[in-house]
Amino acid sequence: MLKISDITYAVEGRPLFDGATAAIPDGHKVGLVGRNGTGKTTLFRLIRGELALESGEISVPKGARIGGVAQEVPASQTSLLDTVLAADTERAALMEEAETATDPHRIADIQTRLADIDAWSAEARASAILKGLGFDDHEHALPCADFSGGWRMRVALAAVLFSEPDLLLLDEPTNYLDLEGALWLEQYLTKYPHTVLIISHDRGLLNRSVGAILHLEDRKLTLYQGAYDRFAETRAARLAVAESENKKVEARRAHLQSFVDRFRAKASKAVQAQSRLKMIEKLKTITTPQEAALKAFSFPEPEELSPPIINMEGASCGYGDTTVLSRMDLRIDQDDRIALLGKNGQGKSTLSKLLSDRLPLMTGKMTKSSKLRIGYFAQHQMDELYEDETPIEHLRRLRPNELPGRHRARLAGFGLGADQAETIVARLSGGQKARLTLLLATLDAPHLLILDEPTNHLDIESREALVEALTAYSGAVVLVSHDMHLLGLVADRLWLVNDGGVAPFEGDLEDYRKMLLSSEDDKKSAKAKPAPAKPKRADRDTILALRAELRKAEARVEKLEAMRDRLDAKLGDPGIYEPERKDEVVVWQKKHAEVHEALDRAEELWLRAQDKLEKAEG
């Protein structure tokens, strides 16, 4: 059992833990959650003994091995497979000794121990883990130096999973995984034979892979049984009770204070007034958990453009002479919410760069609305930021005519306070960089917002705020993310990027998840047409998501109907048919046809959303 007993610890005078206590039984899978900056990663370092407690104690069973991913694997010439195998130090030492041992008794001991730890299946187990994390079979023999830092982080994760420590500590492991890798990890952790403590803001992982939530808040630790959704409901009920009790206390305090104010000066009532003052002093407000200041991101609204805003015919793109994606026939309207699905390396980021004008078209045709503005959130945030500039300096360079007060107001609206505004980007946290990148991506009120893994480094409250902002946003969204909760609430169209092409995925996200977790043979058949999900009673989150989808669909239809009516009125004006305006008539007639086509699609999506909601509600 991992026991955390009355621990106290501070960083630079700021207390992170003050009398925090928790106990995690052996074999339990627990998610560690809390706002960014509360000390979750520091707790891991305390458990590993890298930091010294000021008071209290952290104890693990004697001889228990603690493992985690501290940093990426070095860029060495050692193959991926050998790097992972070397993580099991006992097996590696025994295998090496077996080569030189001559004593028959020692040889027998070595072979017995190798059998006990299942050493002979080690290569197969290591290969399965590497494959699950996205490495193809032929890549297992390649040296680590052939891979980027993000991929070497996956190798480090594979190594610690293979070594199977008694206490596995994982700090945001899905931040460097794609959706496929994240789903595989979810499955793997449910079957992991020992204790797991995982820091994550991924609701899908916290709902499917853990059986309890350890919440760090107000420098205390509270263990909740059940997955994340149950924790959220329990905590919300606790907050509601505390708030109700506090209202009663405040009402009682106000009543007593009113008596004191009225009669304090009267000698006949002085004793009663003093008595009530003492009663006021004894009234205690119930301490409620410190709530995250939900910075509801506010994206500026773009003006409406006629559909489509982007249209591709036979388009291809890539790098240098290498074509990554080809034969693309795609269309994006301003009300689209598109999620890009597909394994890492298939071209999701390449397509994002093409759409955002960061990559040229190689062949084919791509037309864009002449007034189209595009916002881009890069997965690797430093690609879009200047590390030696402060956030204020970023805005000053992009908006030189704005007053400093306006710059600070913009930053505050994205959760960056006065201190962060004057801090160079290199010293900002990952979450702060993500907020700054979101601000810069939406600064010009883009008609199309391209988001490549926007939730990395954002806590759960910030992710929910992002969902709300994207739901209210009137522009198009193209989204790449491993966060299925975000995809499920935001996206209404799915594009599968695979085998050098891009095509609509006809199923839903649950179909895609089942396809990824099925056998290779099932995948091949499901790729053409995913198997329909078995009907089941929908939970509350699903119902709310479907209702939100229906509202978006209705709003989309209303918007296009209004656009159609304006074009009808335009084409109904006799003056437009004068001979000198015949070219203008052709333009308006083309726009009219495009709007009608978009309206047909929108009505189809609306009917589909209505049907899904009716089925879910039974």
N, C-alpha and C positions, 0 to 999 in steps of 0.2 A: 504494500500500500504506500502511495505517495502521501506523506503527511506534511502539511504546511501549518506551523503552530505559532500564532501570535507574532508574525514577522513585522519588522519595521525597517524601512529603507528610504533614503532620500538621495536625490541627485542635485548637486549644487544648491543645497538648502531647500529644494522643493520636494516635499514628501510624496512618495509614490505608494507606499504601503504603511499603514499604521494599525497594528494589531490585527492584521489579516490572517485568517485561518481557513483551511479547507482540507478535506481528506478524500483521496481518489482511490478506490479499491483496485486491486490487481485485475488486469484484463479489461478494464472499462475504457470506452472511447469517449473522450470529453472534448468539447469545443470551448476554447478560451476566447471570450468576446469582451469588447469594451471600446470606448472611443479611442481614436488615434491620440497617442501621447500619454495614455493613462499608465503605461508600464508593462504591457503584456510581454514584449520582447525582453525587458529587464527581468521579469519573473523567470523566463527560460534561463537566462544567464545565472540567476541566483540558484536555480535548481541544479544546473551543471557545475556549480561551484566556482564560476568565473568571477563572481563578485562576492564580497563579504557582507553578511547581514549586520545591521546595527544592533538588532535584538531579535529574539525568537529563534526558531529552528525549522529547517527543512530536512526531512529524513526519507530515505528510500530503503527498500529491503537490502540487507547485506549481500554484497556481490552482484547486485543488479547492474546491468549495463545500460547506460543512458546514451541515446544516439539522436542526432539531428543534422540538418543541413546548415553548416555554418557559412560556407562560401563555395564558389564554383570550383570544379575540378581544374587543376592547372593544365595549360596547353602543352602537354607532353606528347611523346611519341608512343606512349602506351595505348594499346587498343581500348575501345570502350568496354569490351567484354572482360579483358584482364583487369581493368580499373575497377569494375564492379566486383569481380571475384576477389580482388585483394582486400575488399572491405571486410570480409569475414577473416579476421586476422588469425583466429584459431585454426581454421581450415588451411589457410596459406602456410602457417608454420608447420602443421602436421604433414602437409604434402611435401614441403621442402625437407623435413626430417626423414620422411619415408625414403627419399632418394639416397640417403647416406647411412641410415641405421643398419647396424650389423648384429646387434644383440637380438636373438629370437624372441625373448620375452617383450622387449621394447617394440619390436616390429608387430607383435601380436596386439599389444596395447594400442599402438598407433592405428592399426587396421580396425580394431573394435571401435575406437573413438570416431574414426572417419565414417564408419557405418552408422554410429549413433547420431551423428549430425547430418546424415544424408549427404555426404560430400560428393558422392558419385553422380548425383542429379543436379549438382550445383550449376553447371554450365547451362543446362536446360532452364533452370529457374531464373538465372541471371538474364538469359536471352529473352525469356517471357516478360520480365520486368522492363527491359529496354524496349521491347516491341510495344508494350502497353503504353509507354511514355513517348511513343512516336518515332522510334528509330527502326528503319527497315532492316531486314536480315543482313543485307550486304554491308550495312554501315557498322555492324558490331565489330568487325575486324579492322576498322579504320582508326587511326590515331586520334586522340582527343584534340590535338592541335588543329585538325581539319574543321573543327566546329566552333561556332561563335560562343560568346559568353553565356547567352541564354540557353543554348543547347547543352553547354557543359554544366549548367545548373541542373538540367534534367539528369545528366550522368551522376551528379552528386546525390540527387534524390534517389536514383536507382540504386546507388551503392548503399545508402543507409537503409533502404527497404530490404535489400538483399541480406544485410547483416543481421536483421531482425533483433534490434536491441530490446531489452525488457521494458524500457520506457522510451517510447518514440516521441520526440518533440519536433513538430513541424510548424514553421512560421510562414504563413501565407504561401503554401506550395503551389497553388494554382496560378499565382501571378506570372509564372513563366511557362505555363502549360496552355495548350489550345483546348477547345471544347472537348475534343476526343480524349486528350490526355487527362483532363479534369474528371470526365465521366469514368475513365478506367480507374483513376485513383480512388474515386468514391467506392467503387466495387471492391478494390483491393483492401481498403482500410476496414470494410465491414468484416472481412475474413482474417484480418491480422490477428495473430495468436496472443499478443501481449498488450500492455497498456499504451494508449495513444492520447497525447494532449496536443491539440492542433489549434493554432491561431488562424482564424479565417473570417473573412467578411462575405464569403460565398454562401448564400442561404441554401442553395441546392445541396452543397456538401454538408452543411450543418444539419440539414433535415434528413439526409439519407445515410450518413456515415457515422454519426455519433449518437450516444444514448443519453447524454447529459450535457448541460451547458454550465461552464464556470464563468460567472460574470464579475468583471473587475470594474468597480465604480466607487467613488468617494473613498478611495484607498483601502477598500474592503473587498473580500472575495465571497461570493455567494454561489452555492452549487444548486442548480435546478435540474431535476430529473426530467428526461424527455428531450426530444429534438428541439431545434430552434423555434419553430412556430409555437410549440407548446410553451416554451420559455417566454416568448413575446406575449402570449395571452396571459400567462400567470403574472408577469411583471406589470402588464397594463392594468390588470385587476387590482394588484397591490398599490399601484400609483393612484387609481381611482378611489380606493378606500382611504389612503393617506390624505388625498386632497379633500375628500368629504369630511374627514375628522378635523382637518385644519380649518375648514370653513366654520365648523361648529365652535372651535376654539377661538377663532377670530371674532365670531359673533358674541360669544360669552365675554371676551376681553373688552369689546366695544361697549357692551351693556354695563359692565362694571366701571369702566372708565367714565362713562356718562354720569353715573352716580357720584363718583369722586369729584368730577368737574363741577357738578351742581351743588354739592353740599360740603366741600372741603372747608370753605370759609365759615360755615355755621358751626358754632360751638356745640350745639345740641347733636349735630351729626358727625362731629369730628372723629369720634371713636369708630363709627361705622365706616367712614371714608377711609380711615387708616386700615381697617380690617379688609376692605375691598382692595386696597393697594397691595396688601400682602397676598391676597388671592390672585391678583393679576400677575405678581411675580412668580407664583407657583404654576401658572398655566404654561405648559410646554407645547410648542409646535412640533408635530411629528416630523422627523427628518425624512423627506422624500428623496429617493435616488436622484442624483444629479442628472438632469436631462440634457441631452445633446442639443446645442443651439442649432436647430435645423435651418441651415442657410438654404432657403428655397431658391435655387439658381433661377435667375430671371433672364431668359434669352430674348433679345429684341425681336420684334415681329417684322418679317419682310413683307413687301408688297406682293400681290398675286401676279403670277405670270401665266400665260396661256400654256396648256399642256401640249406636247411633253417638254420638260425643261432640258432633258438629254435624250438623244436617240442614237443608237449604234446599229450599223448594218455591216455585217461581215468584218467586224473590227478585230484587230490583233495588236498585242503589245508585249514588251519584254525588255531585256537589257542587252545593249550592244547588238550582236547578231543572233542572240538567243531569244526565241519566241516562247513566252510563258503561257499566254492565253491567246486563243485564235477563234475565228468563226463566231464572234459574239454578235447576236442580234438582241439588243436590250433596249428597254425604254424606262425612263424614270419620270414620274409626274410629281408635282410639288406636294401632294398629299400622301406620297408613298412612305412607308416605314419598312425598310428592307433589311433583313439579317443575312449576312454572308456566312454560309456554312462550308466546311471542308477542312481537311487536315492541314497542319502547318506545312508550308512549302508548296502548296497547290496553287497559290496565286491570289489569296484574299487581299493581302497588303498591296500586291501589284495592281489589282483592279482599283483599289482605293486611291493609289497614286495616279493612275490614269484618269479617274474621274475628277481628281483635285488638281489636274494640270501639272503634277509633279513628274509625270512620265509621258513622253510623246506617243502618239498613235503610230504604229508601224505600217499597217495596211488597213484597208476598209474605210468606212466613213463614220464620223461621229459629229453630230450637230448639237449645238447648245443654244439655248435662248440668249439673245444678244445682251440682255441685262442680268444674266445669271451671276449671282455671287455665291461662292462656295467657302464653307468653313471646314477646317481639317484638324482633327485631334490625332496626333501621331502616337503610336504605341510606345515608341522610344521618345519620351518627351523632350529630351535635350536636342533632338533634331529640329525642334521648333523654337527653342528657347536659347538665350545667350547666358551662359552660366556666370559670367562676370558682371552682369547687369542686375539691378534690383527690379522688382515688379513695377515700381513707379517709373523707372527709366524705360522699361518696355512700353508702357503706355505713353510716356512723354515722346518717345520716338515715333509711335504710330499715330498719336493724337497731339501734335505739337501746339495746336491752337486752343486746347482745352485747359481750363484752370486746374491747379493741383488738387483743389477740393473735389472736383469732378472725378479726377483719377482715383482718389482715395475712396470715393463713394462707390465707384465701379468695383474696386478690389474688395471692399467690405461686403458688397452684394454677393461675392463668391467666397466669403469666409476668410479673407486675408485681411487681418487687422493692421493697426498702425506699425507694430513691430515687424511683421512680415513684409510690409510694403517697402521698408528700407533695408531688407536683408538680401544679399546677393543670391541669385538662384541656386548656385552651387551648395549653399548652406540650408536651403529649404528642405522640408521633409518631402517624401514621395507624394503624400496627399496634397500638400500645398502646391507642389509643381503641377499636379493634375488639375487643381482648381484654376491656377493661372493659365494653363493651356486651354482649358474650357472657356475662360473669359476671352482670351485672344482669338479663339476659333469662332466665337459668336459676336465679336465686336462690331462687325459690319452688317449685322442682321442678315446672315446668309439665307438664300433660298434652299440650299442643300447643305446639310451638315453630315460630314463623314467622320465617324468615331471608330478608331482602331484601338480596342481594349481600353475604354475610358474608365473602367471601374478599378483597374489596378491601383492599389494604395488608397482607395477611398473606403472609409468605414461604412457600416451598414446604413447608418442614418443618412450619410451623404449619397449613397446609392439610391435610397428611396427618394431623396430630394431630386436626384437626376431623373428618375423615372417620372416624377411629377412635372418637371420642366419639359421633358421630351413629349409628354402627353399633351401639354398645353401649347407646345411649339407648332406653328402653322407651316413650317417648311418641311422639305423632304429629309429623311434620315436614312443613311446607309451605315449599318452597325456591324462591327466585328467584335465578338466578345465570347469568353468562356463562361459567362454568368447566365445560366439558363433562366433564372428568375427575371433578370433584366430583359432578355430576349423575349420571354413569354409575355411580358407586360407591354413592351414597346412595339415589337415587330408584327406586321400583319402580312408580310410576304417573305418567303424564304428562297434564296438563290443558293444552289449548290455549286461550289467552285471545285472542279474535279477533272482529272485527265485532260488538262489543257483547255477546258471550256467552262462556260457558265450557263446553267439552265435552271428554270424554276423547280423547286422541290415540292411535289404535290401533296405530301403529307404534312403533319404538324410537327412541333418540336419533340413530342413524345414518340412519334413514329421514328424520327431521326435518332433519338436516344436509343430506342430498341434496336435500330439497324446497326448502330455502332457497337452495341454490346452483344450482338448475335454472332454466330459462327461465320467464318469466311464464306461458306456456301450460301448462307442465308443473306449475307450482305449483297452478293451478286444479284440475287433475285429481287431483293428489296430495293436495290438501286433504281430499277425500272419502275416499280410500283410498291411503295411501302405497305406492309400489312396493316389493315385498319386496327386501331386500338380497341381492346375489349371494352364494351360499355361498362362504366362504373359510376357510382354516385360521386358527383364532384364535390370537392371541399370548398370552404368559404373563399379562399384566395382565388381558386379557379373561377368561381361564379363572379367575383368582383372583376377579375381580369376580362372575362367574357362580356360583362356589362360595359366595361371601359372600351372594349373593342367595338361593341355595337354603337356606343355613343360617337366614337371616332368615325365609324362608317356612315352614320346618319349625318354628322357634320360635313363629311366629305361630299355626300350627295347634295345636301343643301347648298354648299359652296358652288358646286358645278352647275346646279340648276340656276342659281343666281347669275353665274357667268354666261350660261346659255341664254337666259332671258335678255341680258344686256346685248349679246350678239344678235339675237332675234330683232331687238329694237333697232340695232345698227343697220342690219340688212333690210329692215322694213322702211328705212328712210329713202324715199324716192331720189333724193339728191345725190345719193352715193352711186347711182347708176348713170350719171352723166358720162358721156364718151371720154372726157379727159381723166375720169377717175376709174377707168376699167381695171387698171393694175391694182388699185386699192381694193376693188370688189373681190378680186381673186384672192388677195391676202385674207380678207375678212371671211370669205367662204371657206378657205382652208382652216382658219382658226375655228370656225363653226363646226366643221367636220371633226376636228381633233377633240373639241369639247364634247361632242356627242359620243365619240368613241370612249373618251375617259368616263363619261357619265354611265355608259353601259357597263363598263368595268366596275365602277363604284357601286352601282345598284346590285351587281352580282355579288360583290364582297359584302354588301349590307345584308342581302338575303342569306348569305352563307353564315354571317355572324349571328343573325337572328335565329337561324336553325340550330347552330351550335349551342346558343344560350338556352333555347327551349329544351334541347336534349339534356343539357347539364342540369337544368332545374327539374327535369322529370315531368 
